[in-house]
Amino acid sequence: MRILRARYRSGEEMLRHYQPSLPGGGIFFPTREAIPLGEPVLVEIRFPELCNKQLLRGFIAWRRAGKHRTKLRAGLGIEFLPAESKRRDFCLAVAKGEIVDMITRRHRRLPVTLSADWRVVLDRETHHSHIEDIGPGGAFLRTTEFLPPGTEIVLDVTPPGSLRPLEIAGRVAWTRHTEGEEGIGVEFKARDAGGTRRLKELVRRLEMLEAENALDGGDDVAESA
C-alpha cells in the first residue's frame, strides 16, 4: 500500500488541511502526482503537538490540478476509512489543543494486514484471524473471540518472503468490543533472546516493505498550508 507522509509545522496547519466535507473526514495532500481515484493509501500524520505519529488508512477521493495564477496548489483529497474514526478524532483533538499527547510509545506500531493463526496456551483449537498493527512489543489482533486480559496465547505469523510461520508467545492485554472494530491487544512475551531477535526481524521486514512503498519527497510531503 502506498504511504503518504503528511507533515505539518503545527496542529493549526493540520486543521487547515483537514477536509470535514468528506464522509469519513480526510485531508488535502499537496502533490502533483496523479494517483488514481479510489486507490487505497496509508497516511502518516505528524505535527509537533502529536508525540506519536499516527497512521490512518484511506483512499483517494478526488484530485485537483494546481493553478499558478491563483496560487491554487495541486493535490489530492484523501478520505479516511470508517474504521479510522478513533485515530482521526484523536489527531483532531490534539491539533485543537483538547488533548495534550504526553505519552510516547517505546516502539511505533505498523499498520499491516498480516494473516495469523492463534490458540490459547494448552489448547489445541486453532483460530484464524489477522493482525492489524504490530510492533516489537505487541500487536492488535482482529477477532470476535474475546479472552480475559492475562490469557496466554500463541500466534503463528508468516513473515513476508518466508515459507515458515514464526511462533510468537503473548498474552491478552486488553479487548475492544466496538462493532466492526473488534479485537484484542496482544503483548508479546519473548521466551529467550532468540525470540526477541526473531520479533525484531519480523518488524524490520515489515518496515522495509513500508519503505519500499513510501511516497516521501518534494511536493509529495505536506509541509505548508
Contacts in CASP RR format, 6 or more apart in sequence:
PFRMAT RR
TARGET T0000
AUTHOR 0000-0000-0000
METHOD contacts of the structure
MODEL  1
MRILRARYRSGEEMLRHYQPSLPGGGIFFPTREAIPLGEPVLVEIRFPEL
CNKQLLRGFIAWRRAGKHRTKLRAGLGIEFLPAESKRRDFCLAVAKGEIV
DMITRRHRRLPVTLSADWRVVLDRETHHSHIEDIGPGGAFLRTTEFLPPG
TEIVLDVTPPGSLRPLEIAGRVAWTRHTEGEEGIGVEFKARDAGGTRRLK
ELVRRLEMLEAENALDGGDDVAESA
1 40 0 8 1.000
1 41 0 8 1.000
1 42 0 8 1.000
1 57 0 8 1.000
1 213 0 8 1.000
2 35 0 8 1.000
2 39 0 8 1.000
2 40 0 8 1.000
2 41 0 8 1.000
2 42 0 8 1.000
2 213 0 8 1.000
2 214 0 8 1.000
2 215 0 8 1.000
3 41 0 8 1.000
3 42 0 8 1.000
3 43 0 8 1.000
3 44 0 8 1.000
3 210 0 8 1.000
3 213 0 8 1.000
3 214 0 8 1.000
3 215 0 8 1.000
3 216 0 8 1.000
4 29 0 8 1.000
4 31 0 8 1.000
4 41 0 8 1.000
4 42 0 8 1.000
4 43 0 8 1.000
4 44 0 8 1.000
4 76 0 8 1.000
4 78 0 8 1.000
4 215 0 8 1.000
4 220 0 8 1.000
5 44 0 8 1.000
5 46 0 8 1.000
5 214 0 8 1.000
5 215 0 8 1.000
5 216 0 8 1.000
5 217 0 8 1.000
5 220 0 8 1.000
5 221 0 8 1.000
5 222 0 8 1.000
6 14 0 8 1.000
6 17 0 8 1.000
6 27 0 8 1.000
6 29 0 8 1.000
6 43 0 8 1.000
6 44 0 8 1.000
6 45 0 8 1.000
6 46 0 8 1.000
6 221 0 8 1.000
6 222 0 8 1.000
7 46 0 8 1.000
7 47 0 8 1.000
7 221 0 8 1.000
7 222 0 8 1.000
7 223 0 8 1.000
8 14 0 8 1.000
8 17 0 8 1.000
8 45 0 8 1.000
8 46 0 8 1.000
8 47 0 8 1.000
8 222 0 8 1.000
8 223 0 8 1.000
9 47 0 8 1.000
9 48 0 8 1.000
9 223 0 8 1.000
9 224 0 8 1.000
10 47 0 8 1.000
10 48 0 8 1.000
10 49 0 8 1.000
11 47 0 8 1.000
11 48 0 8 1.000
11 49 0 8 1.000
11 50 0 8 1.000
11 94 0 8 1.000
11 95 0 8 1.000
11 96 0 8 1.000
12 95 0 8 1.000
13 47 0 8 1.000
13 224 0 8 1.000
13 225 0 8 1.000
14 27 0 8 1.000
14 45 0 8 1.000
14 47 0 8 1.000
14 91 0 8 1.000
14 95 0 8 1.000
15 92 0 8 1.000
15 95 0 8 1.000
15 96 0 8 1.000
16 225 0 8 1.000
17 27 0 8 1.000
17 28 0 8 1.000
17 29 0 8 1.000
17 222 0 8 1.000
17 225 0 8 1.000
18 25 0 8 1.000
18 26 0 8 1.000
18 27 0 8 1.000
18 28 0 8 1.000
18 92 0 8 1.000
18 95 0 8 1.000
19 25 0 8 1.000
19 26 0 8 1.000
19 27 0 8 1.000
19 28 0 8 1.000
19 77 0 8 1.000
19 78 0 8 1.000
19 79 0 8 1.000
20 26 0 8 1.000
22 61 0 8 1.000
22 77 0 8 1.000
22 79 0 8 1.000
22 80 0 8 1.000
23 79 0 8 1.000
24 79 0 8 1.000
24 80 0 8 1.000
24 81 0 8 1.000
24 82 0 8 1.000
24 85 0 8 1.000
24 88 0 8 1.000
25 79 0 8 1.000
25 80 0 8 1.000
25 88 0 8 1.000
26 58 0 8 1.000
26 61 0 8 1.000
26 77 0 8 1.000
26 78 0 8 1.000
26 79 0 8 1.000
26 80 0 8 1.000
26 88 0 8 1.000
27 43 0 8 1.000
27 45 0 8 1.000
27 77 0 8 1.000
27 78 0 8 1.000
27 222 0 8 1.000
28 75 0 8 1.000
28 76 0 8 1.000
28 77 0 8 1.000
28 78 0 8 1.000
28 222 0 8 1.000
29 43 0 8 1.000
29 75 0 8 1.000
29 76 0 8 1.000
29 77 0 8 1.000
29 78 0 8 1.000
29 220 0 8 1.000
29 222 0 8 1.000
30 73 0 8 1.000
30 74 0 8 1.000
30 75 0 8 1.000
30 219 0 8 1.000
30 220 0 8 1.000
30 222 0 8 1.000
30 224 0 8 1.000
31 74 0 8 1.000
31 75 0 8 1.000
31 76 0 8 1.000
31 215 0 8 1.000
31 219 0 8 1.000
31 220 0 8 1.000
32 74 0 8 1.000
32 75 0 8 1.000
32 219 0 8 1.000
33 215 0 8 1.000
33 220 0 8 1.000
34 63 0 8 1.000
35 41 0 8 1.000
35 60 0 8 1.000
35 63 0 8 1.000
35 76 0 8 1.000
36 60 0 8 1.000
37 60 0 8 1.000
37 61 0 8 1.000
37 62 0 8 1.000
37 63 0 8 1.000
38 59 0 8 1.000
38 60 0 8 1.000
38 61 0 8 1.000
39 59 0 8 1.000
39 60 0 8 1.000
40 57 0 8 1.000
40 58 0 8 1.000
40 59 0 8 1.000
41 57 0 8 1.000
41 58 0 8 1.000
41 59 0 8 1.000
41 60 0 8 1.000
41 78 0 8 1.000
42 55 0 8 1.000
42 56 0 8 1.000
42 57 0 8 1.000
42 58 0 8 1.000
42 111 0 8 1.000
43 55 0 8 1.000
43 56 0 8 1.000
43 57 0 8 1.000
43 58 0 8 1.000
43 78 0 8 1.000
43 80 0 8 1.000
44 53 0 8 1.000
44 54 0 8 1.000
44 55 0 8 1.000
45 53 0 8 1.000
45 54 0 8 1.000
45 55 0 8 1.000
45 56 0 8 1.000
45 91 0 8 1.000
46 53 0 8 1.000
46 54 0 8 1.000
47 95 0 8 1.000
49 94 0 8 1.000
49 95 0 8 1.000
49 97 0 8 1.000
49 100 0 8 1.000
49 101 0 8 1.000
50 91 0 8 1.000
50 94 0 8 1.000
50 95 0 8 1.000
50 101 0 8 1.000
51 101 0 8 1.000
51 102 0 8 1.000
51 103 0 8 1.000
51 104 0 8 1.000
52 101 0 8 1.000
52 103 0 8 1.000
52 104 0 8 1.000
52 105 0 8 1.000
52 108 0 8 1.000
53 108 0 8 1.000
54 87 0 8 1.000
54 90 0 8 1.000
54 91 0 8 1.000
55 87 0 8 1.000
55 109 0 8 1.000
55 110 0 8 1.000
55 111 0 8 1.000
55 133 0 8 1.000
56 80 0 8 1.000
56 81 0 8 1.000
56 84 0 8 1.000
56 87 0 8 1.000
56 88 0 8 1.000
56 91 0 8 1.000
57 80 0 8 1.000
57 81 0 8 1.000
57 83 0 8 1.000
57 84 0 8 1.000
57 111 0 8 1.000
58 78 0 8 1.000
58 79 0 8 1.000
58 80 0 8 1.000
58 81 0 8 1.000
58 84 0 8 1.000
59 78 0 8 1.000
59 79 0 8 1.000
59 81 0 8 1.000
60 76 0 8 1.000
60 77 0 8 1.000
60 78 0 8 1.000
61 76 0 8 1.000
61 77 0 8 1.000
61 78 0 8 1.000
61 79 0 8 1.000
62 76 0 8 1.000
62 77 0 8 1.000
63 75 0 8 1.000
63 76 0 8 1.000
63 77 0 8 1.000
64 72 0 8 1.000
64 73 0 8 1.000
64 74 0 8 1.000
64 75 0 8 1.000
64 76 0 8 1.000
64 77 0 8 1.000
65 74 0 8 1.000
66 72 0 8 1.000
66 73 0 8 1.000
66 74 0 8 1.000
66 75 0 8 1.000
74 219 0 8 1.000
80 88 0 8 1.000
83 180 0 8 1.000
83 181 0 8 1.000
86 181 0 8 1.000
90 99 0 8 1.000
93 99 0 8 1.000
94 100 0 8 1.000
94 101 0 8 1.000
106 137 0 8 1.000
107 135 0 8 1.000
107 136 0 8 1.000
107 137 0 8 1.000
107 203 0 8 1.000
108 135 0 8 1.000
109 133 0 8 1.000
109 134 0 8 1.000
109 135 0 8 1.000
109 138 0 8 1.000
109 139 0 8 1.000
109 140 0 8 1.000
110 133 0 8 1.000
110 134 0 8 1.000
110 135 0 8 1.000
110 203 0 8 1.000
110 206 0 8 1.000
110 207 0 8 1.000
110 210 0 8 1.000
111 132 0 8 1.000
111 133 0 8 1.000
112 131 0 8 1.000
112 132 0 8 1.000
112 133 0 8 1.000
112 134 0 8 1.000
112 206 0 8 1.000
113 130 0 8 1.000
113 131 0 8 1.000
113 132 0 8 1.000
114 130 0 8 1.000
114 131 0 8 1.000
114 134 0 8 1.000
114 157 0 8 1.000
114 206 0 8 1.000
115 128 0 8 1.000
115 129 0 8 1.000
115 130 0 8 1.000
115 131 0 8 1.000
115 157 0 8 1.000
115 158 0 8 1.000
116 129 0 8 1.000
116 130 0 8 1.000
116 131 0 8 1.000
116 141 0 8 1.000
116 155 0 8 1.000
116 156 0 8 1.000
116 157 0 8 1.000
117 126 0 8 1.000
117 127 0 8 1.000
117 128 0 8 1.000
117 129 0 8 1.000
117 155 0 8 1.000
117 156 0 8 1.000
117 165 0 8 1.000
118 126 0 8 1.000
118 127 0 8 1.000
118 129 0 8 1.000
118 141 0 8 1.000
118 143 0 8 1.000
118 153 0 8 1.000
118 154 0 8 1.000
118 155 0 8 1.000
118 156 0 8 1.000
119 125 0 8 1.000
119 126 0 8 1.000
119 127 0 8 1.000
119 153 0 8 1.000
119 154 0 8 1.000
120 147 0 8 1.000
120 151 0 8 1.000
120 152 0 8 1.000
120 153 0 8 1.000
121 152 0 8 1.000
121 153 0 8 1.000
121 154 0 8 1.000
121 169 0 8 1.000
127 143 0 8 1.000
127 145 0 8 1.000
129 141 0 8 1.000
129 142 0 8 1.000
129 143 0 8 1.000
130 141 0 8 1.000
130 142 0 8 1.000
131 139 0 8 1.000
131 140 0 8 1.000
131 141 0 8 1.000
131 142 0 8 1.000
131 155 0 8 1.000
131 157 0 8 1.000
132 139 0 8 1.000
132 140 0 8 1.000
132 141 0 8 1.000
132 142 0 8 1.000
133 139 0 8 1.000
133 140 0 8 1.000
134 140 0 8 1.000
134 202 0 8 1.000
134 203 0 8 1.000
134 206 0 8 1.000
135 203 0 8 1.000
136 188 0 8 1.000
136 196 0 8 1.000
136 199 0 8 1.000
136 200 0 8 1.000
136 203 0 8 1.000
137 187 0 8 1.000
137 188 0 8 1.000
137 199 0 8 1.000
138 170 0 8 1.000
138 185 0 8 1.000
138 186 0 8 1.000
138 187 0 8 1.000
138 188 0 8 1.000
139 155 0 8 1.000
139 185 0 8 1.000
139 186 0 8 1.000
139 188 0 8 1.000
140 176 0 8 1.000
140 183 0 8 1.000
140 184 0 8 1.000
140 185 0 8 1.000
140 186 0 8 1.000
141 155 0 8 1.000
141 183 0 8 1.000
141 184 0 8 1.000
141 185 0 8 1.000
141 186 0 8 1.000
142 182 0 8 1.000
142 183 0 8 1.000
143 182 0 8 1.000
143 183 0 8 1.000
143 184 0 8 1.000
144 182 0 8 1.000
144 183 0 8 1.000
146 175 0 8 1.000
146 177 0 8 1.000
146 182 0 8 1.000
146 183 0 8 1.000
146 184 0 8 1.000
147 153 0 8 1.000
147 172 0 8 1.000
147 175 0 8 1.000
147 184 0 8 1.000
148 172 0 8 1.000
149 171 0 8 1.000
149 172 0 8 1.000
149 173 0 8 1.000
149 174 0 8 1.000
149 175 0 8 1.000
150 171 0 8 1.000
150 172 0 8 1.000
150 173 0 8 1.000
151 171 0 8 1.000
151 172 0 8 1.000
152 169 0 8 1.000
152 170 0 8 1.000
152 171 0 8 1.000
152 189 0 8 1.000
153 169 0 8 1.000
153 170 0 8 1.000
153 171 0 8 1.000
153 172 0 8 1.000
153 186 0 8 1.000
154 167 0 8 1.000
154 168 0 8 1.000
154 169 0 8 1.000
154 170 0 8 1.000
155 167 0 8 1.000
155 168 0 8 1.000
155 170 0 8 1.000
155 186 0 8 1.000
156 165 0 8 1.000
156 166 0 8 1.000
156 167 0 8 1.000
156 168 0 8 1.000
157 165 0 8 1.000
157 166 0 8 1.000
157 168 0 8 1.000
157 202 0 8 1.000
158 164 0 8 1.000
158 165 0 8 1.000
158 166 0 8 1.000
159 166 0 8 1.000
159 201 0 8 1.000
159 202 0 8 1.000
159 205 0 8 1.000
159 206 0 8 1.000
160 205 0 8 1.000
160 206 0 8 1.000
160 209 0 8 1.000
161 205 0 8 1.000
166 198 0 8 1.000
166 202 0 8 1.000
168 188 0 8 1.000
168 198 0 8 1.000
168 199 0 8 1.000
169 188 0 8 1.000
169 189 0 8 1.000
169 190 0 8 1.000
169 191 0 8 1.000
170 186 0 8 1.000
170 187 0 8 1.000
170 188 0 8 1.000
170 189 0 8 1.000
171 186 0 8 1.000
171 187 0 8 1.000
171 189 0 8 1.000
172 184 0 8 1.000
172 185 0 8 1.000
172 186 0 8 1.000
172 187 0 8 1.000
173 184 0 8 1.000
173 185 0 8 1.000
173 186 0 8 1.000
173 187 0 8 1.000
174 184 0 8 1.000
174 185 0 8 1.000
175 183 0 8 1.000
175 184 0 8 1.000
175 185 0 8 1.000
176 182 0 8 1.000
176 183 0 8 1.000
176 184 0 8 1.000
176 185 0 8 1.000
188 199 0 8 1.000
190 196 0 8 1.000
190 199 0 8 1.000
END
